[in-house]
Structures are given as C-alpha cells and as structure tokens.
C-alpha cells in the first residue's frame, strides 16, 4: 500500500504579492523608519544630540580641589571649534550667584574634544562655553554656575550648586545639593543656537 501525500490546497493568490513580495515590503519599511527616526543617517556630521555640551564636576572626598570638565556626550565623535572655561573667585557664599566683581581665570582651547580645569578655590563660579561648528553653521552651548563645598574635610562633604540665570538664561542644575563622593556630577549646558548667549 502506498502512502498518499495530501495535496496542498491552493489559496487564492495575493494580487499584490507578485509585485511586492512580503520580505521586500518589510525590509523597505524598516529602512524608511531608520531614515526618518535617525537623523545621523541624513546628515554629514554627528547628530545634534551628540554635540550637546556637558559640564562635569569631579570632587573627590578628602581632596581639596575640584575639577571641571566641558565635553560633548560623545567626545570621540565631536570636535568643538572652541571651549572656554572661566573660574571666578573672591566672593562669599550666600546661596545665590555673586553679583560683585570677581577675580576670573580663563582657560580655552580650539579644535578640541574636551577641556578641564582644576581649582582649589571654594566657593567658585564657573562659566563654560563650547562652540560646535560644521560648515557655515555653528551652535553655542553655555552655562554659568556657582558652587560651594560645605564641610570639605568632614565626614559628609556636600556640594551646593546654583545656576546663574542672569548670565546664562535657561541654565539649570539637576540637584541643588549633592553629597561629595568619588563620583562625578554631569549636566547639560544650555543650547543657545547660532546666536550665542543672550
């Protein structure tokens, strides 16, 4: 006795299937989604998100210095036209940005991925500016912030931070008070577009 192989029933043919096979349609849909939702594929430079300037503050417990860094989200992909870090000293902390004349020391560099400065001063005001340029366009990231380390040599040192919104409107800090540990504090600088700080 021979085994009978059941015949497959033929379903009605998909009228569009012969012109647009399902794998082709799926691959095309994925490609369109990638192009629409990934601006990096459309531009000749890094995504605007990657050029975002960030200020990082390193204060190690038990040390008497603070390190301030300015760098982009991805320092390997972005080269800033210029970065400037200015540190203002010579004021007493009152929980707000100082309005009195300060003694400023400025560090800057051009065609760089990042810039840092160390200071033993406390309290300090830091004014950070990073200029990203590609072709004829440019974007300015900036922020001015005041910092004070409370109980620096004690068992639980704390860093107080306030944005100087009179100097850089829109500047914010993630938290006004952070315990000083071996970790860093990082937050984004304000994107002022091509015009610079108002």
Secondary structure, 3 states (H helix, E strand, C coil): CCCCCCCCCCCCCCCCCCCCCHHHHHHHHHHHHHHHHCHHHCCCCCCHHHHCEEEEEECCCCCCCEEEEEEECCCCCCCEEEEEEEEEECCCCCCCCCCCCCEEEEEEEEEECEEEEEECCCCEEEEEEEEEEECCEEEEEEEEEEEEEECCCCCCCEEEEEECCCCCCCCCCCCCEEECCCCEEEEECEECCCCCCC
